[in-house]
């Protein structure tokens, strides 16, 4: 049998799942939770890196 070449996505946390399937509510919730500037900066940097990774993998 030939296996498909697509790699099956495995989510390690509920956060990853919500980020993938509910991006708008995830961003809204993340912005509400992170009130201090440092946490907000880290969150935005991670989101930017994720976007870049997705674009590079295409």
Secondary structure, 3 states (H helix, E strand, C coil): CCCCCCCCCCCCCHHHHHHHHCHHHHHHHHHHHCCCHHHHHHHHHHHHHHHHHHHHHC
